[in-house]
Amino acid sequence: MIKKSLILLILCFFNTSIYSQLSEKEINKAWCTKQMGVTEFRTKYGTYVDCLTDEYAVESEFDFNWKESIGQSLHYAQATERKAAILFIKTNRSKKDYANELNEVIKFFDLPIKVFVIDGR
């Protein structure tokens, strides 16, 4: 357990393709620690924010599941009175430009969502 935690802390300082080897939860934990946030913050609704910082309620999601992240990020923002954000995790498997699709929806509907990108390629 300590060894795994140490590896995650080291990863906090590097944005490399090693992310593609980790689970969404592990990536979120490393990123959130770097942001000095709280992982798995429980809201008044009993839902869990992947990463809560002083400014953002962040939903972490792999690129191919981007559609789910929009609703969750807005819900978490409302539940915590923070700004909505998505930690968008690019993967090696993806053939489509999911980041562009996500950003087009955000732009089209003028959604108040900040997108942070980790390139897992």
Secondary structure as UniProt FT lines:
FT   HELIX           2..11
FT   TURN            12..13
FT   HELIX           17..21
FT   HELIX           24..34
FT   TURN            35..36
FT   STRAND          38..42
FT   TURN            44..45
FT   STRAND          48..52
FT   STRAND          56..62
FT   HELIX           63..65
FT   HELIX           66..80
FT   STRAND          83..90
FT   TURN            92..93
FT   HELIX           98..108
FT   TURN            109..110
FT   STRAND          113..119
//
